[in-house]
Amino acid sequence: MNEIIRVNGAREEFLPADGRHYTLEEMYKATGCDMVQIVATKDGRLMVLDEEGKLKGRPVNQVATGLYLYGNQDPIVGDVLVCEERNIE
């Protein structure tokens, strides 16, 4: 499932407008940022997040941190988009 995971734990489905691939603008909208970073999740999906989120002082996203492959070493902050690899070109 492709979804936005909000800092407050809320989850909402978020599909690419063309049904296949997210545009950079869609990734910016989902994460509320201007520079995205893409990392791996424990379940084989990808997580799109704000590259500068920690510098901006964004709050920790506990749900996303739990999904992040290295979440026990590096917390995820801010809202994130979690999607299948095939949805990112």
MIGU-399510 format. One record per atom (N, C-alpha, C): residue number from 0; atom name; y, z negated, x. Coordinates in nm, 3 decimals, padded with zeros to 5 digits, m for minus. Example, Ala and Ser with C-alpha at 12.3 -4.5 7.8 and 13.67 -1.06 7.14 Angstrom:
<pts>
+-----+----+---------+---------+---------+
|   k |  a |       v |       w |       u |
+-----+----+---------+---------+---------+
|   0 |  N | m00.569 | m00.780 |  01.319 |
|   0 | CA | m00.450 | m00.780 |  01.230 |
|   0 |  C | m00.330 | m00.780 |  01.320 |
|   1 |  N | m00.225 | m00.708 |  01.285 |
|   1 | CA | m00.106 | m00.714 |  01.367 |
|   1 |  C |  00.003 | m00.787 |  01.290 |
+-----+----+---------+---------+---------+
</pts>
This chain:
<pts>
+-----+----+---------+---------+---------+
|   k |  a |       v |       w |       u |
+-----+----+---------+---------+---------+
|   0 |  N | m00.119 |  00.000 |  00.084 |
|   0 | CA |  00.000 |  00.000 |  00.000 |
|   0 |  C |  00.124 |  00.000 |  00.088 |
|   1 |  N |  00.218 |  00.085 |  00.058 |
|   1 | CA |  00.346 |  00.088 |  00.127 |
|   1 |  C |  00.441 | m00.006 |  00.053 |
|   2 |  N |  00.503 | m00.095 |  00.129 |
|   2 | CA |  00.584 | m00.197 |  00.064 |
|   2 |  C |  00.697 | m00.246 |  00.154 |
|   3 |  N |  00.800 | m00.297 |  00.088 |
|   3 | CA |  00.904 | m00.371 |  00.157 |
|   3 |  C |  00.867 | m00.518 |  00.142 |
|   4 |  N |  00.872 | m00.591 |  00.252 |
|   4 | CA |  00.849 | m00.736 |  00.248 |
|   4 |  C |  00.982 | m00.801 |  00.282 |
|   5 |  N |  01.039 | m00.871 |  00.184 |
|   5 | CA |  01.168 | m00.936 |  00.199 |
|   5 |  C |  01.152 | m01.071 |  00.270 |
|   6 |  N |  01.260 | m01.119 |  00.326 |
|   6 | CA |  01.261 | m01.247 |  00.397 |
|   6 |  C |  01.214 | m01.361 |  00.306 |
|   7 |  N |  01.244 | m01.352 |  00.179 |
|   7 | CA |  01.205 | m01.459 |  00.085 |
|   7 |  C |  01.058 | m01.448 |  00.041 |
|   8 |  N |  00.983 | m01.350 |  00.098 |
|   8 | CA |  00.842 | m01.334 |  00.064 |
|   8 |  C |  00.815 | m01.235 | m00.047 |
|   9 |  N |  00.921 | m01.190 | m00.115 |
|   9 | CA |  00.903 | m01.092 | m00.222 |
|   9 |  C |  00.852 | m00.960 | m00.164 |
|  10 |  N |  00.764 | m00.895 | m00.239 |
|  10 | CA |  00.707 | m00.767 | m00.197 |
|  10 |  C |  00.732 | m00.665 | m00.306 |
|  11 |  N |  00.774 | m00.546 | m00.265 |
|  11 | CA |  00.797 | m00.440 | m00.363 |
|  11 |  C |  00.748 | m00.307 | m00.306 |
|  12 |  N |  00.683 | m00.232 | m00.390 |
|  12 | CA |  00.634 | m00.100 | m00.349 |
|  12 |  C |  00.752 | m00.011 | m00.312 |
|  13 |  N |  00.737 |  00.067 | m00.206 |
|  13 | CA |  00.843 |  00.157 | m00.161 |
|  13 |  C |  00.776 |  00.282 | m00.105 |
|  14 |  N |  00.787 |  00.391 | m00.179 |
|  14 | CA |  00.720 |  00.516 | m00.142 |
|  14 |  C |  00.822 |  00.616 | m00.088 |
|  15 |  N |  00.779 |  00.705 |  00.001 |
|  15 | CA |  00.870 |  00.809 |  00.051 |
|  15 |  C |  00.915 |  00.898 | m00.065 |
|  16 |  N |  01.040 |  00.939 | m00.063 |
|  16 | CA |  01.095 |  01.023 | m00.170 |
|  16 |  C |  01.017 |  01.153 | m00.184 |
|  17 |  N |  00.972 |  01.211 | m00.074 |
|  17 | CA |  00.898 |  01.337 | m00.081 |
|  17 |  C |  00.747 |  01.315 | m00.103 |
|  18 |  N |  00.706 |  01.190 | m00.114 |
|  18 | CA |  00.565 |  01.159 | m00.137 |
|  18 |  C |  00.478 |  01.161 | m00.013 |
|  19 |  N |  00.536 |  01.196 |  00.102 |
|  19 | CA |  00.456 |  01.208 |  00.226 |
|  19 |  C |  00.511 |  01.127 |  00.342 |
|  20 |  N |  00.637 |  01.155 |  00.380 |
|  20 | CA |  00.694 |  01.095 |  00.501 |
|  20 |  C |  00.829 |  01.030 |  00.472 |
|  21 |  N |  00.851 |  00.915 |  00.533 |
|  21 | CA |  00.981 |  00.849 |  00.522 |
|  21 |  C |  01.082 |  00.920 |  00.610 |
|  22 |  N |  01.202 |  00.937 |  00.559 |
|  22 | CA |  01.313 |  00.984 |  00.641 |
|  22 |  C |  01.370 |  00.862 |  00.714 |
|  23 |  N |  01.447 |  00.888 |  00.818 |
|  23 | CA |  01.513 |  00.779 |  00.888 |
|  23 |  C |  01.605 |  00.703 |  00.795 |
|  24 |  N |  01.673 |  00.774 |  00.706 |
|  24 | CA |  01.762 |  00.709 |  00.610 |
|  24 |  C |  01.686 |  00.614 |  00.517 |
|  25 |  N |  01.566 |  00.655 |  00.477 |
|  25 | CA |  01.484 |  00.567 |  00.391 |
|  25 |  C |  01.442 |  00.441 |  00.467 |
|  26 |  N |  01.410 |  00.457 |  00.595 |
|  26 | CA |  01.373 |  00.340 |  00.676 |
|  26 |  C |  01.493 |  00.247 |  00.693 |
|  27 |  N |  01.612 |  00.305 |  00.713 |
|  27 | CA |  01.733 |  00.223 |  00.723 |
|  27 |  C |  01.756 |  00.145 |  00.593 |
|  28 |  N |  01.739 |  00.215 |  00.481 |
|  28 | CA |  01.760 |  00.151 |  00.350 |
|  28 |  C |  01.661 |  00.036 |  00.329 |
|  29 |  N |  01.536 |  00.059 |  00.363 |
|  29 | CA |  01.432 | m00.043 |  00.341 |
|  29 |  C |  01.456 | m00.168 |  00.425 |
|  30 |  N |  01.505 | m00.150 |  00.547 |
|  30 | CA |  01.520 | m00.262 |  00.639 |
|  30 |  C |  01.662 | m00.316 |  00.647 |
|  31 |  N |  01.759 | m00.242 |  00.594 |
|  31 | CA |  01.898 | m00.285 |  00.599 |
|  31 |  C |  01.955 | m00.282 |  00.740 |
|  32 |  N |  01.921 | m00.178 |  00.817 |
|  32 | CA |  01.967 | m00.171 |  00.955 |
|  32 |  C |  02.008 | m00.030 |  00.994 |
|  33 |  N |  02.055 | m00.013 |  01.119 |
|  33 | CA |  02.088 |  00.120 |  01.171 |
|  33 |  C |  02.002 |  00.158 |  01.291 |
|  34 |  N |  01.912 |  00.073 |  01.334 |
|  34 | CA |  01.825 |  00.105 |  01.446 |
|  34 |  C |  01.688 |  00.044 |  01.417 |
|  35 |  N |  01.589 |  00.129 |  01.394 |
|  35 | CA |  01.457 |  00.078 |  01.358 |
|  35 |  C |  01.366 |  00.066 |  01.479 |
|  36 |  N |  01.273 | m00.026 |  01.468 |
|  36 | CA |  01.165 | m00.044 |  01.564 |
|  36 |  C |  01.036 | m00.037 |  01.483 |
|  37 |  N |  00.932 |  00.021 |  01.539 |
|  37 | CA |  00.804 |  00.033 |  01.470 |
|  37 |  C |  00.699 | m00.041 |  01.552 |
|  38 |  N |  00.627 | m00.132 |  01.485 |
|  38 | CA |  00.523 | m00.211 |  01.551 |
|  38 |  C |  00.394 | m00.205 |  01.469 |
|  39 |  N |  00.284 | m00.243 |  01.531 |
|  39 | CA |  00.153 | m00.242 |  01.465 |
|  39 |  C |  00.129 | m00.371 |  01.388 |
|  40 |  N |  00.053 | m00.358 |  01.279 |
|  40 | CA |  00.012 | m00.475 |  01.202 |
|  40 |  C | m00.136 | m00.504 |  01.230 |
|  41 |  N | m00.180 | m00.622 |  01.189 |
|  41 | CA | m00.320 | m00.662 |  01.208 |
|  41 |  C | m00.416 | m00.577 |  01.125 |
|  42 |  N | m00.366 | m00.518 |  01.015 |
|  42 | CA | m00.454 | m00.440 |  00.926 |
|  42 |  C | m00.447 | m00.289 |  00.951 |
|  43 |  N | m00.385 | m00.247 |  01.062 |
|  43 | CA | m00.384 | m00.106 |  01.098 |
|  43 |  C | m00.268 | m00.025 |  01.043 |
|  44 |  N | m00.179 | m00.088 |  00.969 |
|  44 | CA | m00.060 | m00.017 |  00.922 |
|  44 |  C |  00.051 | m00.030 |  01.025 |
|  45 |  N |  00.165 |  00.028 |  00.995 |
|  45 | CA |  00.283 |  00.015 |  01.081 |
|  45 |  C |  00.390 | m00.065 |  01.008 |
|  46 |  N |  00.469 | m00.137 |  01.086 |
|  46 | CA |  00.579 | m00.215 |  01.031 |
|  46 |  C |  00.709 | m00.162 |  01.091 |
|  47 |  N |  00.803 | m00.129 |  01.003 |
|  47 | CA |  00.934 | m00.081 |  01.044 |
|  47 |  C |  01.031 | m00.197 |  01.025 |
|  48 |  N |  01.104 | m00.231 |  01.132 |
|  48 | CA |  01.194 | m00.345 |  01.126 |
|  48 |  C |  01.324 | m00.315 |  01.199 |
|  49 |  N |  01.418 | m00.406 |  01.189 |
|  49 | CA |  01.548 | m00.393 |  01.253 |
|  49 |  C |  01.534 | m00.426 |  01.401 |
|  50 |  N |  01.556 | m00.328 |  01.486 |
|  50 | CA |  01.548 | m00.345 |  01.632 |
|  50 |  C |  01.641 | m00.456 |  01.680 |
|  51 |  N |  01.755 | m00.473 |  01.614 |
|  51 | CA |  01.854 | m00.572 |  01.658 |
|  51 |  C |  01.856 | m00.696 |  01.570 |
|  52 |  N |  01.754 | m00.716 |  01.488 |
|  52 | CA |  01.752 | m00.826 |  01.393 |
|  52 |  C |  01.770 | m00.963 |  01.454 |
|  53 |  N |  01.704 | m00.989 |  01.565 |
|  53 | CA |  01.718 | m01.120 |  01.630 |
|  53 |  C |  01.858 | m01.139 |  01.686 |
|  54 |  N |  01.915 | m01.033 |  01.743 |
|  54 | CA |  02.052 | m01.042 |  01.795 |
|  54 |  C |  02.153 | m01.069 |  01.684 |
|  55 |  N |  02.123 | m01.018 |  01.564 |
|  55 | CA |  02.212 | m01.036 |  01.449 |
|  55 |  C |  02.190 | m01.171 |  01.380 |
|  56 |  N |  02.088 | m01.246 |  01.424 |
|  56 | CA |  02.062 | m01.376 |  01.365 |
|  56 |  C |  01.993 | m01.370 |  01.229 |
|  57 |  N |  01.920 | m01.264 |  01.203 |
|  57 | CA |  01.849 | m01.253 |  01.075 |
|  57 |  C |  01.741 | m01.361 |  01.066 |
|  58 |  N |  01.711 | m01.408 |  00.945 |
|  58 | CA |  01.611 | m01.514 |  00.929 |
|  58 |  C |  01.469 | m01.462 |  00.953 |
|  59 |  N |  01.382 | m01.553 |  00.990 |
|  59 | CA |  01.241 | m01.520 |  01.013 |
|  59 |  C |  01.176 | m01.480 |  00.881 |
|  60 |  N |  01.097 | m01.374 |  00.887 |
|  60 | CA |  01.019 | m01.327 |  00.773 |
|  60 |  C |  00.876 | m01.375 |  00.796 |
|  61 |  N |  00.839 | m01.484 |  00.732 |
|  61 | CA |  00.709 | m01.547 |  00.754 |
|  61 |  C |  00.593 | m01.456 |  00.715 |
|  62 |  N |  00.605 | m01.386 |  00.604 |
|  62 | CA |  00.497 | m01.298 |  00.559 |
|  62 |  C |  00.476 | m01.185 |  00.659 |
|  63 |  N |  00.586 | m01.121 |  00.701 |
|  63 | CA |  00.576 | m01.012 |  00.797 |
|  63 |  C |  00.525 | m01.061 |  00.932 |
|  64 |  N |  00.568 | m01.178 |  00.974 |
|  64 | CA |  00.520 | m01.234 |  01.101 |
|  64 |  C |  00.369 | m01.253 |  01.095 |
|  65 |  N |  00.316 | m01.297 |  00.982 |
|  65 | CA |  00.172 | m01.313 |  00.965 |
|  65 |  C |  00.095 | m01.183 |  00.973 |
|  66 |  N |  00.158 | m01.073 |  00.936 |
|  66 | CA |  00.094 | m00.941 |  00.942 |
|  66 |  C |  00.105 | m00.875 |  01.080 |
|  67 |  N |  00.206 | m00.915 |  01.157 |
|  67 | CA |  00.234 | m00.851 |  01.286 |
|  67 |  C |  00.121 | m00.881 |  01.385 |
|  68 |  N |  00.080 | m00.778 |  01.456 |
|  68 | CA | m00.030 | m00.791 |  01.553 |
|  68 |  C | m00.006 | m00.903 |  01.653 |
|  69 |  N |  00.119 | m00.923 |  01.694 |
|  69 | CA |  00.152 | m01.027 |  01.792 |
|  69 |  C |  00.241 | m01.136 |  01.732 |
|  70 |  N |  00.225 | m01.159 |  01.603 |
|  70 | CA |  00.308 | m01.255 |  01.531 |
|  70 |  C |  00.299 | m01.397 |  01.583 |
|  71 |  N |  00.186 | m01.433 |  01.645 |
|  71 | CA |  00.175 | m01.569 |  01.697 |
|  71 |  C |  00.260 | m01.587 |  01.824 |
|  72 |  N |  00.308 | m01.477 |  01.882 |
|  72 | CA |  00.389 | m01.483 |  02.003 |
|  72 |  C |  00.535 | m01.443 |  01.978 |
|  73 |  N |  00.559 | m01.366 |  01.873 |
|  73 | CA |  00.691 | m01.307 |  01.852 |
|  73 |  C |  00.719 | m01.294 |  01.702 |
|  74 |  N |  00.805 | m01.379 |  01.646 |
|  74 | CA |  00.829 | m01.372 |  01.502 |
|  74 |  C |  00.907 | m01.246 |  01.461 |
|  75 |  N |  00.882 | m01.203 |  01.340 |
|  75 | CA |  00.954 | m01.089 |  01.279 |
|  75 |  C |  01.069 | m01.146 |  01.197 |
|  76 |  N |  01.185 | m01.081 |  01.207 |
|  76 | CA |  01.302 | m01.126 |  01.130 |
|  76 |  C |  01.350 | m01.014 |  01.038 |
|  77 |  N |  01.414 | m01.054 |  00.930 |
|  77 | CA |  01.471 | m00.959 |  00.836 |
|  77 |  C |  01.367 | m00.895 |  00.745 |
|  78 |  N |  01.416 | m00.810 |  00.656 |
|  78 | CA |  01.330 | m00.735 |  00.566 |
|  78 |  C |  01.260 | m00.624 |  00.644 |
|  79 |  N |  01.137 | m00.592 |  00.607 |
|  79 | CA |  01.060 | m00.490 |  00.678 |
|  79 |  C |  00.994 | m00.394 |  00.580 |
|  80 |  N |  00.962 | m00.277 |  00.630 |
|  80 | CA |  00.882 | m00.179 |  00.557 |
|  80 |  C |  00.745 | m00.175 |  00.623 |
|  81 |  N |  00.640 | m00.189 |  00.545 |
|  81 | CA |  00.503 | m00.178 |  00.597 |
|  81 |  C |  00.441 | m00.057 |  00.530 |
|  82 |  N |  00.386 |  00.034 |  00.612 |
|  82 | CA |  00.333 |  00.159 |  00.557 |
|  82 |  C |  00.217 |  00.211 |  00.642 |
|  83 |  N |  00.156 |  00.315 |  00.590 |
|  83 | CA |  00.049 |  00.382 |  00.663 |
|  83 |  C |  00.109 |  00.470 |  00.772 |
|  84 |  N |  00.036 |  00.485 |  00.881 |
|  84 | CA |  00.083 |  00.566 |  00.994 |
|  84 |  C |  00.114 |  00.710 |  00.950 |
|  85 |  N |  00.037 |  00.762 |  00.858 |
|  85 | CA |  00.056 |  00.901 |  00.814 |
|  85 |  C |  00.190 |  00.923 |  00.744 |
|  86 |  N |  00.258 |  00.814 |  00.704 |
|  86 | CA |  00.386 |  00.826 |  00.635 |
|  86 |  C |  00.506 |  00.832 |  00.729 |
|  87 |  N |  00.479 |  00.824 |  00.860 |
|  87 | CA |  00.588 |  00.831 |  00.959 |
|  87 |  C |  00.557 |  00.947 |  01.053 |
|  88 |  N |  00.653 |  01.038 |  01.066 |
|  88 | CA |  00.637 |  01.151 |  01.157 |
|  88 |  C |  00.697 |  01.120 |  01.292 |
+-----+----+---------+---------+---------+
</pts>
